[in-house]
Amino acid sequence: MADKIATCIIGSGNWATIIARNVGRNVASMANKMEPKVFMYVYEEIVDGRKLTDIINTTHINVKYMPDFKLPSNIVAVDDIVTAARDSDIIIFAIPPTFVSSCCKTLLGKVKPTAHAVSLIKGFERGDDGQIILISQIIMRQLKVSCSVMVGCNLAHEIANDNFAEGTVGCRDQKYYRVLREIFKSPTFRVVVTEDADCVEICSTLRNIIAFAAGCSDGMELNENTKAGIIRRGFLEMMQFVDVFYPGCRMGTFFEACGISDLVTSCYANRNRKLAEAFVKTGKPLSELEHILISGHEPLGPVTAELVHILLKKKGLVDKFPLFTTVYKICMGDLPLTLLVDSLCQASEDIFHPQHTFQL
């Protein structure tokens, strides 16, 4: 009989905890091929005089981040990241993007060379040449293992309450297609697996620009038709951007949870939307508001808009992406908010597909 597949989770925040619940339940029911014990790396904190790892292991509740939901007893919290990952075949990363590099450096050479990572992290790093570096690319480069991704319209508390939600796995190793779907899903959390990993991940980055535009619309108290127009135009520019910079992606991927579903959710319930709304209503600088509203998180809407603008400018394509360009200029203070609607009114009706590389 082949060795059982061992799984661990790096992270213990809201999203990590909910995924740990799903993974713990699922691997316990797959004892013929999965190692039932799942280590969860927890950044140690003292809560009410006790170590958080001790609380989780005795009460099976993450009192710091998800106090109203119980974890399966086979989830074992540890405060050492190497202990969590060294014997694992599947290493699930669910930590803030700013900690990815340091975690990979700690784990380098201390995990199985055949291990497969999965990034649940929404974000990116800026390369020295101005390019977007996806989180999965950072993990693959620094940890020397293959890495899949999972994103989608997945608000942690809604999934915890067993409300219906969806996720998309972009899998880079056919060996794990089925097993990744099986460990993440639940009766109310639908998971679709595709090999289109780059598209899955870049969608989760670009949607932050559109969510910021939607928040500006909310702040100006514009009507729902305007907000719908922002979402539609943003979705189109998202597809166009991927067509230019990530050729070969499948059009069908945009219609999975990582694409249109995550975009719509972000435009109604997302920290970038919230930041933009406050930016409009208060008139305060973004740098001041981000510390108040999204403390501990980088404001990915403005940051993404700036990085995307740099890439578009290099290609001479700024005019082909009026919504992305307008959001960037608003964030930089170069355009008044009132011109957001003008960008929709004046947008070309032509669909810009320079290479026609979409595949169904």
Beta strands, then each sheet from edge to edge (+ up, - down):
strand 1: 5-10
strand 2: 34-41
strand 3: 46-47
strand 4: 50-51
strand 5: 61-62
strand 6: 66-70
strand 7: 75-78
strand 8: 90-93
strand 9: 116-119
strand 10: 124-126
strand 11: 132-134
strand 12: 146-151
strand 13: 165-170
strand 14: 189-194
sheet 1: 7+ 2+ 1+ 8+ 9+ 12+ 13- 14-
sheet 2: 3+ 4-
sheet 3: 5+ 6-
sheet 4: 10+ 11-
end
